[in-house]
């Protein structure tokens, strides 16, 4: 245990306790969206049937500008068929590659929409970029709850510890539920590596420290990725691994990689990457907790595309 990081110590103790107690072992169902390579999770407590939905997806066709709920409806079907009660709709960060379906799911299933408290930093940066105006509050009030590093809550009887893991964005958090960690975009499967760190507010050095924080959890800790992009050499999408597997084999952040080496690699790699296809429409929606911007006076909602500004 590390005296310098009491939140990490508490999370590690929780993982060890849950790993040895079946009553604290969450049941997890995953839903993969091939259009955005995103994995949504339904996490529930077998005893109470209370559940949380992590990183939901609202379908969006950029060619037509139309939304759909096919992905979210699959989640709803699972929740209802399993007789689950949704108490939380959890976001690991303001996604740049898909729209959140949290408001739609809340309308159908209930639950509180939550994200990390540093979403206010993201709202300030992108509120200016999209010239969102004074009607767009930059205080996180669009969400029902803002989590800080070290906050704890429960899903039924399952303990949850929140870890702030910035670097990909300033607001990234990981949810430690029992012995399982939902990492968001901070890391990927060992053969794909780690998140980019070149978005506004991102930082490769900060990302490395967040990675090492997660990888300081017990080796048996289960890790659940938000995405899988099917790297060369693999033919099946996968999104579950362990701390031990990441420490041994993550191509960007395995044990032995120094902070300076990682930063040099990450910054060089990020310089070659295109912006995500949906970043401009998605962030406008996700910084509002998944709500679309207010409609214009003609009743139509518009998403802005800033020209030569990113």
C-alpha positions as CSV (number, residue, x, y, z in Angstrom):
1,X,0.0,0.0,0.0
2,X,1.1,3.5,-0.7
3,X,1.0,6.2,2.0
4,X,1.1,8.8,-0.7
5,X,-2.2,7.8,-2.3
6,X,-4.9,6.9,0.2
7,X,-7.6,6.7,-2.6
8,X,-5.5,4.0,-4.4
9,X,-5.0,2.2,-1.1
10,X,-8.8,2.2,-0.4
11,X,-9.5,1.0,-3.9
12,X,-7.0,-1.8,-3.6
13,X,-8.4,-3.0,-0.3
14,X,-11.9,-2.9,-1.8
15,X,-10.7,-5.1,-4.7
16,X,-9.1,-7.6,-2.4
17,X,-12.1,-7.8,-0.2
18,X,-14.5,-8.2,-3.2
19,X,-12.3,-10.8,-4.9
20,X,-12.7,-13.0,-1.8
21,X,-16.4,-12.4,-1.2
22,X,-18.9,-13.6,-3.9
23,X,-21.5,-11.2,-2.4
24,X,-19.3,-8.3,-3.5
25,X,-18.7,-9.7,-7.0
26,X,-20.6,-7.6,-9.6
27,X,-22.4,-9.2,-12.5
28,X,-21.5,-7.5,-15.7
29,X,-23.1,-7.5,-19.2
30,X,-21.4,-5.8,-22.1
31,X,-22.9,-4.3,-25.3
32,X,-20.5,-3.6,-28.2
33,X,-21.4,-0.9,-30.7
34,X,-19.5,-1.6,-33.9
35,X,-20.2,1.8,-35.4
36,X,-18.1,3.5,-32.7
37,X,-16.2,0.5,-31.3
38,X,-17.7,1.4,-27.9
39,X,-18.6,-1.0,-25.1
40,X,-21.5,-0.1,-22.8
41,X,-21.7,-2.1,-19.5
42,X,-24.6,-2.9,-17.2
43,X,-23.2,-3.7,-13.8
44,X,-25.5,-5.1,-11.1
45,X,-25.6,-6.5,-7.6
46,X,-27.0,-10.0,-7.7
47,X,-28.5,-9.7,-4.3
48,X,-30.5,-6.5,-4.7
49,X,-30.8,-6.3,-8.5
50,X,-29.6,-2.7,-8.4
51,X,-27.7,-1.7,-11.4
52,X,-25.6,1.0,-13.1
53,X,-25.1,1.6,-16.8
54,X,-21.6,2.7,-17.8
55,X,-20.9,4.7,-21.0
56,X,-24.1,4.3,-23.0
57,X,-24.4,5.0,-26.7
58,X,-27.0,7.0,-28.6
59,X,-26.8,6.1,-32.3
60,X,-26.0,9.1,-34.6
61,X,-25.7,9.2,-38.4
62,X,-23.5,12.2,-39.3
63,X,-24.6,12.0,-43.0
64,X,-28.3,12.6,-42.2
65,X,-27.9,14.2,-38.8
66,X,-30.4,11.7,-37.3
67,X,-30.2,10.0,-34.0
68,X,-31.6,6.5,-33.1
69,X,-31.9,4.4,-30.0
70,X,-31.1,0.9,-31.3
71,X,-28.0,0.5,-29.1
72,X,-29.7,1.9,-26.0
73,X,-32.8,-0.2,-26.5
74,X,-30.7,-3.4,-26.3
75,X,-29.5,-2.2,-22.9
76,X,-33.1,-1.5,-21.9
77,X,-34.2,-5.0,-23.0
78,X,-31.5,-6.5,-20.8
79,X,-32.4,-4.4,-17.8
80,X,-36.0,-5.2,-18.0
81,X,-35.5,-8.9,-18.8
82,X,-33.2,-9.3,-15.8
83,X,-35.6,-7.3,-13.5
84,X,-32.9,-4.8,-12.7
85,X,-33.4,-1.4,-11.0
86,X,-31.1,1.2,-12.5
87,X,-29.8,3.7,-9.9
88,X,-26.8,5.2,-11.8
89,X,-26.0,6.2,-15.4
90,X,-22.2,6.6,-15.2
91,X,-20.0,8.4,-17.7
92,X,-16.2,7.9,-17.5
93,X,-15.7,11.2,-19.4
94,X,-17.2,13.5,-22.1
95,X,-16.7,11.1,-25.0
96,X,-15.4,12.4,-28.4
97,X,-16.5,9.4,-30.5
98,X,-20.1,8.8,-29.6
99,X,-23.2,10.4,-28.2
100,X,-24.3,9.4,-24.7
101,X,-27.7,7.9,-24.4
102,X,-28.0,8.8,-20.7
103,X,-31.0,11.1,-20.9
104,X,-32.9,8.6,-22.9
105,X,-32.1,5.8,-20.6
106,X,-33.0,7.9,-17.6
107,X,-36.4,8.6,-19.1
108,X,-37.0,4.9,-19.6
109,X,-35.3,3.4,-16.6
110,X,-34.5,6.1,-14.0
111,X,-31.2,6.6,-12.3
112,X,-28.8,9.5,-11.7
113,X,-26.5,10.8,-14.5
114,X,-23.0,11.2,-13.1
115,X,-19.5,12.1,-14.3
116,X,-16.3,13.4,-12.9
117,X,-16.2,16.9,-11.3
118,X,-13.6,18.1,-13.7
119,X,-16.2,18.1,-16.5
120,X,-16.4,21.9,-15.7
121,X,-13.0,22.3,-17.2
122,X,-14.2,20.5,-20.4
123,X,-17.3,22.7,-20.4
124,X,-15.3,25.9,-20.2
125,X,-12.9,24.9,-23.0
126,X,-15.6,23.6,-25.4
127,X,-18.2,26.1,-24.4
128,X,-15.9,28.7,-25.8
129,X,-15.0,26.7,-28.9
130,X,-18.7,26.2,-29.8
131,X,-19.7,29.7,-28.7
132,X,-22.4,28.1,-26.6
133,X,-23.5,31.4,-25.1
134,X,-24.5,32.4,-21.6
135,X,-27.5,29.9,-21.6
136,X,-24.9,27.0,-21.4
137,X,-24.0,26.6,-17.8
138,X,-20.4,25.7,-17.2
139,X,-20.8,24.3,-13.7
140,X,-21.7,20.7,-14.4
141,X,-25.3,21.3,-13.4
142,X,-26.5,19.3,-16.5
143,X,-25.5,16.2,-14.6
144,X,-27.2,14.9,-11.5
145,X,-24.0,14.2,-9.7
146,X,-20.3,15.1,-10.0
147,X,-17.8,12.7,-8.5
148,X,-14.4,13.7,-7.1
149,X,-11.3,11.5,-6.6
150,X,-11.9,9.2,-3.7
151,X,-15.7,9.5,-3.6
152,X,-17.5,6.3,-2.7
153,X,-21.0,5.0,-3.2
154,X,-22.8,1.8,-3.7
155,X,-24.7,-0.1,-6.3
156,X,-27.0,-2.2,-4.1
157,X,-24.5,-3.8,-1.8
158,X,-21.5,-3.4,-4.1
159,X,-18.9,-0.9,-3.0
160,X,-17.7,1.7,-5.6
161,X,-14.6,3.8,-5.4
162,X,-14.0,6.7,-7.8
163,X,-10.5,7.3,-9.1
164,X,-9.7,10.5,-11.0
165,X,-7.4,9.4,-14.0
166,X,-6.9,12.5,-16.2
167,X,-4.6,12.7,-19.2
168,X,-6.9,11.7,-22.1
169,X,-9.1,14.5,-20.9
170,X,-9.0,16.5,-17.7
171,X,-12.2,14.8,-16.5
172,X,-11.6,11.1,-16.9
173,X,-12.5,8.9,-14.0
174,X,-12.4,5.2,-13.4
175,X,-15.1,3.4,-11.4
176,X,-13.9,0.6,-9.2
177,X,-16.9,-1.6,-8.6
178,X,-16.2,-4.5,-6.3
179,X,-13.1,-6.1,-8.0
180,X,-13.8,-4.6,-11.4
181,X,-12.6,-1.3,-12.9
182,X,-14.3,0.5,-15.7
183,X,-11.3,2.4,-17.1
184,X,-13.0,4.6,-19.8
185,X,-10.6,5.6,-22.5
186,X,-7.5,5.8,-20.3
187,X,-6.2,2.4,-21.5
188,X,-7.1,-0.3,-24.0
189,X,-6.4,-4.0,-24.3
190,X,-2.7,-4.8,-24.0
191,X,-2.2,-5.3,-27.7
192,X,-3.6,-1.9,-28.5
193,X,-2.1,0.3,-25.8
194,X,-3.3,3.5,-24.4
195,X,-5.5,6.6,-25.1
196,X,-4.4,9.6,-27.0
197,X,-3.6,12.7,-25.0
198,X,-3.8,15.5,-27.5
199,X,-7.4,16.7,-27.0
200,X,-7.8,20.1,-25.4
201,X,-6.8,19.7,-21.7
202,X,-5.1,16.3,-22.4
203,X,-1.5,15.7,-21.4
204,X,0.7,12.6,-22.0
205,X,2.7,12.9,-18.8
206,X,-0.5,13.2,-16.7
207,X,-1.9,10.2,-18.6
208,X,1.2,8.1,-17.8
209,X,0.7,8.8,-14.1
210,X,-3.0,7.9,-14.3
211,X,-2.1,4.6,-16.0
212,X,0.4,3.7,-13.3
213,X,-2.2,4.5,-10.7
214,X,-4.6,2.0,-12.2
215,X,-1.9,-0.5,-12.7
216,X,-0.9,-0.2,-9.0
217,X,-4.1,-2.0,-8.1
218,X,-3.8,-5.7,-7.2
219,X,-2.7,-7.9,-10.1
220,X,-6.0,-9.8,-10.2
221,X,-8.1,-6.7,-10.6
222,X,-10.4,-7.0,-13.6
223,X,-10.3,-4.2,-16.1
224,X,-13.1,-3.3,-18.5
225,X,-12.2,-1.2,-21.5
226,X,-14.5,1.4,-23.1
227,X,-13.4,0.6,-26.6
228,X,-11.7,-2.1,-28.7
229,X,-10.4,-1.3,-32.2
230,X,-9.3,-4.8,-33.2
231,X,-5.5,-4.4,-33.8
232,X,-3.7,-6.3,-36.4
233,X,-3.2,-9.9,-35.5
234,X,-6.5,-10.3,-33.7
235,X,-9.8,-11.3,-35.3
236,X,-12.2,-11.0,-32.3
237,X,-13.2,-8.0,-30.3
238,X,-12.4,-8.2,-26.6
239,X,-12.6,-5.7,-23.8
240,X,-11.8,-7.4,-20.5
241,X,-8.4,-8.0,-19.1
242,X,-6.5,-7.7,-15.8
243,X,-3.9,-5.4,-14.1
244,X,-1.4,-8.3,-14.4
245,X,-1.9,-8.7,-18.1
246,X,-1.6,-5.0,-18.7
247,X,1.5,-4.6,-16.6
248,X,3.1,-7.5,-18.5
249,X,2.0,-6.8,-22.0
250,X,0.6,-3.4,-22.7
251,X,2.5,-2.2,-25.8
252,X,2.6,1.4,-24.5
253,X,2.7,1.1,-20.7
254,X,4.0,-2.2,-19.6
255,X,6.3,-2.4,-16.6
256,X,9.7,-1.0,-17.3
257,X,8.5,1.9,-19.6
258,X,9.7,5.2,-18.1
259,X,7.5,8.3,-18.0
260,X,9.8,10.1,-20.4
261,X,9.7,7.2,-22.9
262,X,6.0,7.0,-22.7
263,X,5.6,10.8,-23.2
264,X,7.9,10.7,-26.2
265,X,6.0,7.8,-27.8
266,X,2.5,9.2,-27.0
267,X,3.2,12.7,-28.3
268,X,4.8,11.3,-31.5
269,X,2.0,8.9,-32.1
270,X,-0.7,11.5,-31.4
271,X,0.8,13.9,-34.0
272,X,-0.1,11.3,-36.7
273,X,-3.7,10.7,-35.7
274,X,-6.7,12.3,-37.3
275,X,-9.4,13.8,-35.1
276,X,-12.2,11.3,-34.2
277,X,-15.0,11.4,-36.9
278,X,-17.7,12.5,-34.4
279,X,-15.7,14.7,-32.0
280,X,-17.3,18.0,-32.9
281,X,-20.9,16.9,-32.7
282,X,-20.3,14.4,-29.9
283,X,-18.6,16.8,-27.4
284,X,-21.4,19.4,-27.9
285,X,-23.9,16.8,-26.7
286,X,-21.8,15.0,-24.1
287,X,-20.8,18.2,-22.3
288,X,-24.5,18.7,-21.8
289,X,-24.9,15.2,-20.1
290,X,-26.1,13.7,-23.4
291,X,-28.8,16.4,-24.0
292,X,-28.9,18.0,-27.4
293,X,-28.4,21.7,-27.6
294,X,-31.6,23.8,-27.3
295,X,-33.5,24.2,-30.5
296,X,-33.5,27.4,-32.5
297,X,-36.6,29.5,-32.9
298,X,-37.7,27.3,-35.7
299,X,-37.9,24.3,-33.4
300,X,-34.9,22.6,-35.0
301,X,-31.7,21.6,-33.0
302,X,-28.4,22.4,-34.7
303,X,-24.9,21.1,-34.0
304,X,-22.1,23.6,-34.8
305,X,-18.9,22.8,-36.8
306,X,-16.3,25.4,-36.0
307,X,-14.1,26.0,-39.1
308,X,-10.3,26.2,-38.8
309,X,-10.6,26.3,-35.0
310,X,-9.4,22.8,-33.9
